[in-house]
Structures are given as C-alpha cells and as structure tokens.
Amino acid sequence: MARRGLLLVISGFAGSGKGTICKELMKQYDNYAFSVSATTRDPRPGEVDGVDYFFITQERFEEMIKSNELLEYAQYVSNFYGTPKKYVEEKLQEGKDVILEIECQGALHVKEIFPEAVLFFVMPPNVKEIYNRLKGRGTETEEVILRRMRRGQEEAEVIEKYDYLLINDDLQETVQRLHDTLNSARNAASRNKELLSEIKKEFITFFEEHQ
Ligand code: 5GP
C-alpha cells in the first residue's frame, strides 16, 4: 500500500521568496506536487493560467465556494484566493507531498481540517528587505505594496501558530532545510497513526497465538 502524502503549507510575507522556494523544491525532488490555486486577481506579466494560478472571475469563484470545490479560501488585499480540493485529494492519495502556497488564514484553516499538515512560514532576514523585494519586483503600485506590507504586519501576529520558521537568506540552503524538516516531521509519532494502530493489532494477534 502506497503511503499517503503529507500536506506542506507554505506562507510568508509578500516578497519573502516563497514562490521561488516552491519552484526550486519541485525542480529538485520528485515527491512533491504543487497545488495551483484559483484567484480573482489579474495575472502579472509572465504568469500563465493553469500554471501560476487559475485566473477566474468573481462569479466563478463564488460558484466554486457554493459547490464545495475549494478546500479553503481567503480574501487577500482586494482579491480572493482558494485551493481546489480535488487535485489535493488525488495527489495525497498517490503518495505525493502536496505544496499549498497560501496566506495565513487559509493555512490555519488547513491545520484545523488536516492536523497532520506541516506549516512553514518564510521570512526574509528583515522587514526592510520585504519592502525592497516588493519594490524591486516592479509589478505593483506603491499603494498595493503598502497594503501588502500592512497585511504582513497582521500576519506577524499569527506566525507562532506555524510549525516551522524558514529564514530565507540563501535559496539553496533554505530549500534543503525545508525538504529535510518535512522528512523529519514525517516521522513524528502523531503523523503515523495508521502505522501505530497496525502495531497494536499485531500485538493482539501475537498474544492470540501465544496463550
Ligand atoms: P499573490 O497575489 O502575491 O500571488 O498572492 C497573495 C497571497 O495569497 C500570498 O500570500 C499567497 O500565498 C496567497 N494565496 C495564494 N493562493 C492561495 C490560496 O489558494 N488560498 C489562500 N488562502 N491564499 C492563497
């Protein structure tokens, strides 16, 4: 029987480099599957529909909520973002570790539904760096950048609820740390309930045969 995959949730301040970390993780290892979210925001230059996001209308998004197609969703600045449920279920079943790159509200909701999910929060070395990275990307107006900075300040309040922090100072090192940490988390007793109940059953069978 193939083991079920783990849910790997990655959040981080805007401009923390979490997108690049996920891409690099996918490139280097083949045990991961990336969950493409649905969003009502407009594509940025270079973003591809179905690869970076499913870019959909507000009406379609509401329809997905109603028909229970989303695992979780949240509003971020002025747009909606959500995780399509079907892909996640399928890949976990196939034994893949599924990456959800989502914001805090969604992440904490996922932790409620899937307590075995492993939550990482990516941070640049300091706050100034967040602003510089957003500015450097050149894809948002100053107003949107400031709203994203404000959201970052709010997110800082809930980071303690995450399982692990990832300070992204060097990309390759960060990717390695993430991969290694997930593999350690996989061995946590609380994430191996099926195996543990098997062992208990085997003890019962053993004593049935040895009395
Ligand atoms: P961006 O517009 O920069 O691509 O994403 C804005 C924020 O939305 C990021 O923090 C990103 O992680 C988050 N996000 C992307 N997809 C989802 C999703 O499906 N659900 C939730 N809750 N957040 C998402």
Boltz pocket constraint, residues with backbone or C-beta under 6 A from the ligand:
constraints:
  - pocket:
      binder: B
      contacts: [[A, 10], [A, 11], [A, 12], [A, 14], [A, 37], [A, 38], [A, 41], [A, 72], [A, 73], [A, 74], [A, 76], [A, 81], [A, 82], [A, 83], [A, 84], [A, 101], [A, 102], [A, 103], [A, 104], [A, 105], [A, 106], [A, 107]]
      max_distance: 6.0
